[in-house]
Amino acid sequence: MAGTDFNVKYVAHLARLSLSPDEEQKLGAQLNNIIGFIEQLKSVNVSSVEATAHAVPTVNVTRADEVRPSISHEDALRNAPKQSNGLFIVPKIVE
């Protein structure tokens, strides 16, 4: 690892993991490999690469927002078990 060291026990504690000594050693080696790969990526010249948010272009597939005829107020309240003053009455869920 290029000048950076970390405490595997501390990382495991932050992740709420209980590791055996063998697991700590294995995880430490794997994390060192990952950090080594990150260091390799830092050395790549990407100055000519355009920044992107997605690997492939994305298109918004939602429909246009337009006014359309809707259900009437009376029809909406017709099957309501309870109603008052033109509003639905529902059970209280927050105490």
MISE-24606 format. One record per atom (N, C-alpha, C, O): residue in one letter; x, y negated, z. Coordinates in steps of 0.2 Angstrom, whole numbers, plus 5000, padded with zeros to 4 digits. Example, Ala and Ser with C-alpha at 12.3 -4.5 7.8 and 13.67 -1.06 7.14 Angstrom:
// MISE-24606
A506650285039/A506250225039/A506650165039/A507150175042/S506450115035/S506850055036/S506450005039/S506749945040/
***
This chain:
// MISE-24606
M500450065000/M500050005000/M500449945000/M501049945003/A500349894996/A500749834995/A500649785001/A500349735000/G501049795006/G501049745011/G500449735016/G500449695020/T499949775015/T499349765019/T499249835022/T499249885019/D499049825029/D498949885033/D498349875037/D498149825038/F497949925038/F497349925042/F497249975047/F497650035046/N496849965052/N496750015057/N496150055055/N495550035055/V496250125054/V495650165052/V495150175057/V494550175056/K495450175064/K494950185069/K494550125070/K493950125071/Y494750065068/Y494350005069/Y493849995063/Y493249985064/V494050025057/V493550025051/V493050075053/V492450065052/A493250135056/A492750185058/A492250155063/A491650165063/H492550115068/H492050085073/H491550035070/H491050035072/L491849995065/L491349945062/L490849985058/L490249955058/A490950045055/A490550085051/A490050125056/A489650165053/R490250125062/R489850165067/R489950245065/R489550285066/L490650255064/L490750325062/L491250355068/L491650325070/S491050415069/S491550455074/S491950505070/S491650555067/L492550495070/L493050535066/L493550575070/L493750545075/S493650635068/S494150675071/S494850645068/S494850615064/P495350665072/P496050645069/P496150665062/P496450625058/D495950725060/D496050745053/D495650705049/D495950685043/E495050685050/E494650645046/E494950575046/E494950545040/E495250545051/E495550485051/E496150485046/E496250435042/Q496550535046/Q497150535042/Q496850545035/Q497150505030/K496350585033/K496150595026/K495850525024/K495950505018/L495450495028/L495150435026/L495650375025/L495550335020/G496150375030/G496650325029/G497050335022/G497150285019/A497150395020/A497550405014/A497050385008/A497350355003/Q496450405008/Q495950385003/Q495850305002/Q495850284997/L495850275008/L495750205008/L496450175005/L496450125002/N497050195007/N497650175004/N497650184997/N497950134993/N497450234994/N497350244987/N496950194984/N497050164978/I496350184987/I495850134984/I496250064984/I496150024979/I496550044989/I496849984989/I497449974984/I497549924981/G497750034983/G498250034978/G498050024971/G498249984967/F497450054970/F497050044963/F496849964963/F496949944957/I496649934968/I496449864968/I497049824966/I497049774962/E497649844969/E498249804968/E498449814960/E498649764957/Q498349874958/Q498449874950/Q498049834946/Q498249804941/L497349834948/L496949784944/L497049714945/L496949674940/K497349694951/K497549624951/K498149604946/K498249544945/S498549654944/S499049634940/S498849634933/S499249614928/V498249654931/V498049654924/V497849574922/V497549544926/N498149554916/N497949494913/N497249494910/N497149524905/V496849454914/V496149454911/V495949374909/V495349364909/S496449334908/S496349264906/S495949254900/S495549204899/S495949304895/S495549304889/S494949334889/S494549344884/V494749364895/V494149404895/V493549354898/V493649324903/E493049354894/E492449314896/E492149344902/E491949404903/A491949294907/A491549324913/A490849344911/A490549304907/T490649394915/T489949424913/T489649444920/T490049454925/A489049434920/A488649464926/A488449534925/A488349564930/H488349554919/H488149624918/H488549654912/H488849614908/A488649714912/A489049744907/A488649744900/A488949744895/V487949744900/V487549744894/V487149684895/V486949664900/P486949654889/P486449594889/P485749624892/P485549674891/T485449574896/T484849594899/T484349544896/T484449484895/V483749564896/V483149524893/V482549524898/V482449584901/N482249474899/N481749464904/N481149494900/N480949474895/V480849544903/V480249584900/V479549564903/V479049604901/T479549514906/T478849494909/T478449454904/T478749424900/R477849464905/R477349424901/R477349354902/R477649324907/A477149314897/A477049244898/A476549224903/A476049264904/D476749174907/D476249144912/D475749104909/D475849044907/E475149124908/E474649094905/E473949094909/E473849154912/V473549044908/V472849054912/V472449094908/V472349094902/R472149144912/R471649194909/R471049194913/R471049174919/P470449214911/P469849224915/P469949274920/P470349324920/S469649264926/S469849304932/S469149324935/S468649294933/I469149364940/I468549384944/I468349324948/I468649284950/S467649324948/S467349264952/S467449274959/S467549334962/H467349224963/H467449224970/H466949274973/H467149314978/E466349264971/E465749304974/E465949384972/E465849424977/D466149394966/D466249464965/D466849494969/D466849554971/A467349454970/A467949474974/A467649494982/A467949534985/L467249454984/L466949464991/L466449514991/L466249534997/R466149534986/R465549584986/R465649644990/R465249664994/N466249674989/N466349744993/N466749734999/N467049785002/A466849675001/A467249665007/A466849685014/A466249675014/P467249725018/P466849755024/P466649695028/P466049695031/K467049645029/K466849585033/K467049525029/K467649525026/Q466649475030/Q466849405027/Q466549355031/Q466049365034/S466849295030/S466549235034/S466849175030/S467449165029/N466349125029/N466549065026/N466949075019/N467349035017/G466749125015/G467049135009/G467749175009/G468149165004/L467949195015/L468549225016/L468549305018/L468049325021/F469049345017/F469049405019/F469249405027/F469649375029/I468849445031/I469049455038/I469449525038/I469149575036/V470049525041/V470449585042/V470649595049/V470649545053/P470849655051/P471049665058/P471749625059/P472149615055/K471749605065/K472349565067/K472949615068/K472849665071/I473549605065/I474049645065/I474649625069/I475149655070/V474649555071/V475249525074/V474949505081/V474449475082/E475249525086/E475049515093/E475549465096/E475349445102/
***
